Amino acid sequence: MKKLKLFTLALLSAFSLLAIKPVLAQYTQEEEVNQIVVDKTIKGLDQSEWKDNYSSSDMIFKPGDQFEFRIIVKNTGNRNLTWIDVKDSLPSSLDYIFGRGDYNAHVVSWQIPEIKPGEDQVTIIRVKVNSAIPVELKEWFNQVDATAESGASDSDISAFWTAEGTSQNLLPVTGPVNQIVVGTLISLSLLGVVAISRKYARGY
């Protein structure tokens, strides 16, 4: 009887190990993924839609204009991301108004303590175009970088255009049609001068 009990216990132990083994194998096969994604968008104060970039046909900012950048830092991995350093480098054409973190030498910086898998953290930064921009139309780029304690990192860029001049001298209308119009006006003016000269020459 004692031997039978010992055999039964041994058999139950063997089945228990077989049941646990697949679970342990599944756990050890799960790969740790530390991944971060940064998305930066731009929006004028009178606009409702965030865009990746503003082309010159979308909007041209002039000195004194204000607009905003939105920075989304997302954890797309399966582990918590901790102590994420974020740095937004503003171009020389912009002055910082308000947002998150510290501002020094055209760099806005802040730290995110933790972002769990599938979650994100959103920051809005408002800026103003300063008077140091060129008169002519110019494209600017604004980059943000994020690096977690684990070493996971990502960056993104938004582009926009500025000009100090008016719309008339920013985007002059040129082309064959206008050349024809100008040429026609010059020809009509010359014909008028010739007609007046003939009138005075004839005396009537």
GUZALO-130224 format. One record per residue (C-alpha): residue number from 1; residue in three letters; y, z, x. Coordinates in nm, 2 decimals. Example, Ala and Ser with C-alpha at 12.3 -4.5 7.8 and 13.67 -1.06 7.14 Angstrom:
2
{num=1	residuo=ala	yy=-0.45	zz=0.78	xx=1.23};
{num=2	residuo=ser	yy=-0.11	zz=0.71	xx=1.37};
//
This chain:
204
{num=1	residuo=met	yy=0.00	zz=0.00	xx=0.00};
{num=2	residuo=lys	yy=0.23	zz=0.09	xx=0.28};
{num=3	residuo=lys	yy=0.17	zz=-0.24	xx=0.45};
{num=4	residuo=leu	yy=0.24	zz=-0.42	xx=0.13};
{num=5	residuo=lys	yy=0.57	zz=-0.25	xx=0.09};
{num=6	residuo=leu	yy=0.67	zz=-0.34	xx=0.45};
{num=7	residuo=phe	yy=0.57	zz=-0.70	xx=0.39};
{num=8	residuo=thr	yy=0.78	zz=-0.71	xx=0.07};
{num=9	residuo=leu	yy=1.08	zz=-0.56	xx=0.24};
{num=10	residuo=ala	yy=1.05	zz=-0.81	xx=0.53};
{num=11	residuo=leu	yy=1.02	zz=-1.10	xx=0.28};
{num=12	residuo=leu	yy=1.33	zz=-0.98	xx=0.09};
{num=13	residuo=ser	yy=1.53	zz=-0.95	xx=0.41};
{num=14	residuo=ala	yy=1.43	zz=-1.31	xx=0.51};
{num=15	residuo=phe	yy=1.55	zz=-1.44	xx=0.17};
{num=16	residuo=ser	yy=1.88	zz=-1.25	xx=0.21};
{num=17	residuo=leu	yy=1.94	zz=-1.40	xx=0.55};
{num=18	residuo=leu	yy=1.87	zz=-1.75	xx=0.41};
{num=19	residuo=ala	yy=2.12	zz=-1.69	xx=0.13};
{num=20	residuo=ile	yy=2.39	zz=-1.56	xx=0.36};
{num=21	residuo=lys	yy=2.36	zz=-1.83	xx=0.63};
{num=22	residuo=pro	yy=2.51	zz=-2.13	xx=0.44};
{num=23	residuo=val	yy=2.81	zz=-1.91	xx=0.35};
{num=24	residuo=leu	yy=2.87	zz=-1.81	xx=0.71};
{num=25	residuo=ala	yy=2.83	zz=-2.17	xx=0.82};
{num=26	residuo=gln	yy=3.08	zz=-2.29	xx=0.56};
{num=27	residuo=tyr	yy=3.33	zz=-2.03	xx=0.67};
{num=28	residuo=thr	yy=3.31	zz=-2.11	xx=1.04};
{num=29	residuo=gln	yy=3.35	zz=-2.48	xx=0.97};
{num=30	residuo=glu	yy=3.69	zz=-2.45	xx=0.81};
{num=31	residuo=glu	yy=3.95	zz=-2.58	xx=1.05};
{num=32	residuo=glu	yy=4.27	zz=-2.40	xx=1.10};
{num=33	residuo=val	yy=4.56	zz=-2.63	xx=1.04};
{num=34	residuo=asn	yy=4.92	zz=-2.54	xx=1.12};
{num=35	residuo=gln	yy=5.14	zz=-2.82	xx=0.99};
{num=36	residuo=ile	yy=5.51	zz=-2.83	xx=0.90};
{num=37	residuo=val	yy=5.72	zz=-3.11	xx=0.73};
{num=38	residuo=val	yy=6.10	zz=-3.13	xx=0.73};
{num=39	residuo=asp	yy=6.28	zz=-3.34	xx=0.48};
{num=40	residuo=lys	yy=6.66	zz=-3.39	xx=0.50};
{num=41	residuo=thr	yy=6.87	zz=-3.55	xx=0.23};
{num=42	residuo=ile	yy=7.24	zz=-3.61	xx=0.17};
{num=43	residuo=lys	yy=7.46	zz=-3.60	xx=-0.14};
{num=44	residuo=gly	yy=7.83	zz=-3.64	xx=-0.22};
{num=45	residuo=leu	yy=7.99	zz=-3.36	xx=-0.42};
{num=46	residuo=asp	yy=8.05	zz=-3.60	xx=-0.71};
{num=47	residuo=gln	yy=7.70	zz=-3.74	xx=-0.70};
{num=48	residuo=ser	yy=7.39	zz=-3.62	xx=-0.88};
{num=49	residuo=glu	yy=7.11	zz=-3.78	xx=-0.67};
{num=50	residuo=trp	yy=7.00	zz=-3.67	xx=-0.32};
{num=51	residuo=lys	yy=6.94	zz=-3.96	xx=-0.08};
{num=52	residuo=asp	yy=6.77	zz=-3.99	xx=0.26};
{num=53	residuo=asn	yy=7.07	zz=-4.19	xx=0.39};
{num=54	residuo=tyr	yy=7.40	zz=-4.33	xx=0.27};
{num=55	residuo=ser	yy=7.46	zz=-4.69	xx=0.36};
{num=56	residuo=ser	yy=7.82	zz=-4.83	xx=0.39};
{num=57	residuo=ser	yy=7.77	zz=-4.99	xx=0.05};
{num=58	residuo=asp	yy=7.68	zz=-4.66	xx=-0.11};
{num=59	residuo=met	yy=7.97	zz=-4.45	xx=0.01};
{num=60	residuo=ile	yy=8.22	zz=-4.43	xx=0.30};
{num=61	residuo=phe	yy=8.36	zz=-4.09	xx=0.37};
{num=62	residuo=lys	yy=8.72	zz=-4.04	xx=0.50};
{num=63	residuo=pro	yy=8.89	zz=-3.73	xx=0.66};
{num=64	residuo=gly	yy=8.89	zz=-3.43	xx=0.43};
{num=65	residuo=asp	yy=8.59	zz=-3.55	xx=0.22};
{num=66	residuo=gln	yy=8.32	zz=-3.29	xx=0.16};
{num=67	residuo=phe	yy=7.95	zz=-3.35	xx=0.11};
{num=68	residuo=glu	yy=7.62	zz=-3.16	xx=0.14};
{num=69	residuo=phe	yy=7.29	zz=-3.18	xx=0.33};
{num=70	residuo=arg	yy=6.97	zz=-3.04	xx=0.18};
{num=71	residuo=ile	yy=6.70	zz=-2.93	xx=0.43};
{num=72	residuo=ile	yy=6.35	zz=-2.87	xx=0.29};
{num=73	residuo=val	yy=6.10	zz=-2.70	xx=0.53};
{num=74	residuo=lys	yy=5.74	zz=-2.72	xx=0.39};
{num=75	residuo=asn	yy=5.41	zz=-2.57	xx=0.50};
{num=76	residuo=thr	yy=5.15	zz=-2.85	xx=0.45};
{num=77	residuo=gly	yy=4.88	zz=-2.67	xx=0.65};
{num=78	residuo=asn	yy=4.62	zz=-2.41	xx=0.54};
{num=79	residuo=arg	yy=4.76	zz=-2.11	xx=0.74};
{num=80	residuo=asn	yy=5.08	zz=-1.91	xx=0.71};
{num=81	residuo=leu	yy=5.37	zz=-2.04	xx=0.92};
{num=82	residuo=thr	yy=5.58	zz=-1.76	xx=1.08};
{num=83	residuo=trp	yy=5.91	zz=-1.73	xx=1.25};
{num=84	residuo=ile	yy=6.02	zz=-2.08	xx=1.20};
{num=85	residuo=asp	yy=6.34	zz=-2.17	xx=1.40};
{num=86	residuo=val	yy=6.55	zz=-2.44	xx=1.23};
{num=87	residuo=lys	yy=6.84	zz=-2.62	xx=1.40};
{num=88	residuo=asp	yy=7.07	zz=-2.87	xx=1.23};
{num=89	residuo=ser	yy=7.29	zz=-3.06	xx=1.49};
{num=90	residuo=leu	yy=7.61	zz=-3.18	xx=1.32};
{num=91	residuo=pro	yy=7.78	zz=-3.49	xx=1.47};
{num=92	residuo=ser	yy=8.14	zz=-3.45	xx=1.61};
{num=93	residuo=ser	yy=8.28	zz=-3.61	xx=1.29};
{num=94	residuo=leu	yy=8.18	zz=-3.31	xx=1.07};
{num=95	residuo=asp	yy=8.31	zz=-2.95	xx=1.04};
{num=96	residuo=tyr	yy=8.09	zz=-2.68	xx=0.90};
{num=97	residuo=ile	yy=8.20	zz=-2.52	xx=0.57};
{num=98	residuo=phe	yy=7.92	zz=-2.30	xx=0.46};
{num=99	residuo=gly	yy=7.54	zz=-2.27	xx=0.44};
{num=100	residuo=arg	yy=7.27	zz=-2.06	xx=0.59};
{num=101	residuo=gly	yy=7.25	zz=-1.90	xx=0.94};
{num=102	residuo=asp	yy=7.48	zz=-1.91	xx=1.23};
{num=103	residuo=tyr	yy=7.72	zz=-2.19	xx=1.34};
{num=104	residuo=asn	yy=7.81	zz=-2.25	xx=1.70};
{num=105	residuo=ala	yy=7.91	zz=-2.57	xx=1.89};
{num=106	residuo=his	yy=7.83	zz=-2.80	xx=1.60};
{num=107	residuo=val	yy=7.48	zz=-2.65	xx=1.56};
{num=108	residuo=val	yy=7.37	zz=-2.46	xx=1.25};
{num=109	residuo=ser	yy=7.07	zz=-2.24	xx=1.32};
{num=110	residuo=trp	yy=6.86	zz=-2.00	xx=1.12};
{num=111	residuo=gln	yy=6.51	zz=-1.85	xx=1.12};
{num=112	residuo=ile	yy=6.25	zz=-1.84	xx=0.84};
{num=113	residuo=pro	yy=6.02	zz=-1.54	xx=0.86};
{num=114	residuo=glu	yy=5.72	zz=-1.69	xx=0.68};
{num=115	residuo=ile	yy=5.62	zz=-1.99	xx=0.46};
{num=116	residuo=lys	yy=5.28	zz=-1.98	xx=0.30};
{num=117	residuo=pro	yy=5.05	zz=-2.29	xx=0.26};
{num=118	residuo=gly	yy=5.19	zz=-2.53	xx=0.00};
{num=119	residuo=glu	yy=5.52	zz=-2.35	xx=-0.02};
{num=120	residuo=asp	yy=5.87	zz=-2.46	xx=0.10};
{num=121	residuo=gln	yy=6.21	zz=-2.32	xx=0.18};
{num=122	residuo=val	yy=6.53	zz=-2.50	xx=0.08};
{num=123	residuo=thr	yy=6.87	zz=-2.47	xx=0.25};
{num=124	residuo=ile	yy=7.20	zz=-2.64	xx=0.15};
{num=125	residuo=ile	yy=7.47	zz=-2.70	xx=0.41};
{num=126	residuo=arg	yy=7.82	zz=-2.81	xx=0.31};
{num=127	residuo=val	yy=8.04	zz=-3.00	xx=0.56};
{num=128	residuo=lys	yy=8.37	zz=-3.18	xx=0.58};
{num=129	residuo=val	yy=8.48	zz=-3.49	xx=0.76};
{num=130	residuo=asn	yy=8.74	zz=-3.41	xx=1.02};
{num=131	residuo=ser	yy=9.04	zz=-3.61	xx=1.14};
{num=132	residuo=ala	yy=8.88	zz=-3.70	xx=1.48};
{num=133	residuo=ile	yy=8.68	zz=-3.99	xx=1.34};
{num=134	residuo=pro	yy=8.77	zz=-4.35	xx=1.44};
{num=135	residuo=val	yy=8.98	zz=-4.57	xx=1.22};
{num=136	residuo=glu	yy=8.72	zz=-4.83	xx=1.20};
{num=137	residuo=leu	yy=8.39	zz=-4.81	xx=1.00};
{num=138	residuo=lys	yy=8.13	zz=-4.60	xx=1.19};
{num=139	residuo=glu	yy=7.77	zz=-4.48	xx=1.12};
{num=140	residuo=trp	yy=7.68	zz=-4.12	xx=1.21};
{num=141	residuo=phe	yy=7.34	zz=-3.95	xx=1.24};
{num=142	residuo=asn	yy=7.26	zz=-3.59	xx=1.16};
{num=143	residuo=gln	yy=6.93	zz=-3.44	xx=1.28};
{num=144	residuo=val	yy=6.75	zz=-3.12	xx=1.19};
{num=145	residuo=asp	yy=6.45	zz=-2.97	xx=1.39};
{num=146	residuo=ala	yy=6.21	zz=-2.70	xx=1.28};
{num=147	residuo=thr	yy=5.96	zz=-2.52	xx=1.51};
{num=148	residuo=ala	yy=5.71	zz=-2.25	xx=1.40};
{num=149	residuo=glu	yy=5.57	zz=-1.97	xx=1.61};
{num=150	residuo=ser	yy=5.24	zz=-2.15	xx=1.62};
{num=151	residuo=gly	yy=5.41	zz=-2.45	xx=1.78};
{num=152	residuo=ala	yy=5.40	zz=-2.67	xx=1.48};
{num=153	residuo=ser	yy=5.72	zz=-2.88	xx=1.45};
{num=154	residuo=asp	yy=5.89	zz=-3.16	xx=1.28};
{num=155	residuo=ser	yy=6.24	zz=-3.32	xx=1.25};
{num=156	residuo=asp	yy=6.43	zz=-3.55	xx=1.02};
{num=157	residuo=ile	yy=6.76	zz=-3.75	xx=1.02};
{num=158	residuo=ser	yy=7.02	zz=-3.84	xx=0.76};
{num=159	residuo=ala	yy=7.28	zz=-4.12	xx=0.82};
{num=160	residuo=phe	yy=7.62	zz=-4.17	xx=0.67};
{num=161	residuo=trp	yy=7.94	zz=-4.37	xx=0.73};
{num=162	residuo=thr	yy=8.30	zz=-4.28	xx=0.78};
{num=163	residuo=ala	yy=8.64	zz=-4.46	xx=0.83};
{num=164	residuo=glu	yy=9.00	zz=-4.35	xx=0.85};
{num=165	residuo=gly	yy=9.15	zz=-4.67	xx=0.72};
{num=166	residuo=thr	yy=9.19	zz=-4.79	xx=0.36};
{num=167	residuo=ser	yy=8.94	zz=-5.00	xx=0.17};
{num=168	residuo=gln	yy=9.15	zz=-5.31	xx=0.23};
{num=169	residuo=asn	yy=9.12	zz=-5.31	xx=0.60};
{num=170	residuo=leu	yy=8.77	zz=-5.16	xx=0.61};
{num=171	residuo=leu	yy=8.59	zz=-5.44	xx=0.44};
{num=172	residuo=pro	yy=8.80	zz=-5.75	xx=0.47};
{num=173	residuo=val	yy=8.68	zz=-6.04	xx=0.25};
{num=174	residuo=thr	yy=8.60	zz=-6.34	xx=0.47};
{num=175	residuo=gly	yy=8.41	zz=-6.66	xx=0.43};
{num=176	residuo=pro	yy=8.43	zz=-7.03	xx=0.36};
{num=177	residuo=val	yy=8.57	zz=-6.98	xx=0.01};
{num=178	residuo=asn	yy=8.87	zz=-6.78	xx=0.14};
{num=179	residuo=gln	yy=8.93	zz=-7.02	xx=0.42};
{num=180	residuo=ile	yy=8.95	zz=-7.30	xx=0.16};
{num=181	residuo=val	yy=9.19	zz=-7.10	xx=-0.05};
{num=182	residuo=val	yy=9.42	zz=-7.01	xx=0.25};
{num=183	residuo=gly	yy=9.41	zz=-7.38	xx=0.37};
{num=184	residuo=thr	yy=9.51	zz=-7.50	xx=0.02};
{num=185	residuo=leu	yy=9.80	zz=-7.26	xx=0.01};
{num=186	residuo=ile	yy=9.92	zz=-7.37	xx=0.35};
{num=187	residuo=ser	yy=9.89	zz=-7.74	xx=0.25};
{num=188	residuo=leu	yy=10.09	zz=-7.67	xx=-0.07};
{num=189	residuo=ser	yy=10.36	zz=-7.49	xx=0.12};
{num=190	residuo=leu	yy=10.39	zz=-7.79	xx=0.36};
{num=191	residuo=leu	yy=10.41	zz=-8.03	xx=0.08};
{num=192	residuo=gly	yy=10.69	zz=-7.83	xx=-0.08};
{num=193	residuo=val	yy=10.89	zz=-7.83	xx=0.25};
{num=194	residuo=val	yy=10.84	zz=-8.21	xx=0.28};
{num=195	residuo=ala	yy=10.95	zz=-8.26	xx=-0.08};
{num=196	residuo=ile	yy=11.27	zz=-8.05	xx=-0.03};
{num=197	residuo=ser	yy=11.35	zz=-8.24	xx=0.29};
{num=198	residuo=arg	yy=11.32	zz=-8.58	xx=0.12};
{num=199	residuo=lys	yy=11.54	zz=-8.45	xx=-0.17};
{num=200	residuo=tyr	yy=11.82	zz=-8.36	xx=0.07};
{num=201	residuo=ala	yy=11.78	zz=-8.68	xx=0.26};
{num=202	residuo=arg	yy=11.82	zz=-8.89	xx=-0.05};
{num=203	residuo=gly	yy=12.11	zz=-8.68	xx=-0.18};
{num=204	residuo=tyr	yy=11.95	zz=-8.61	xx=-0.52};
//
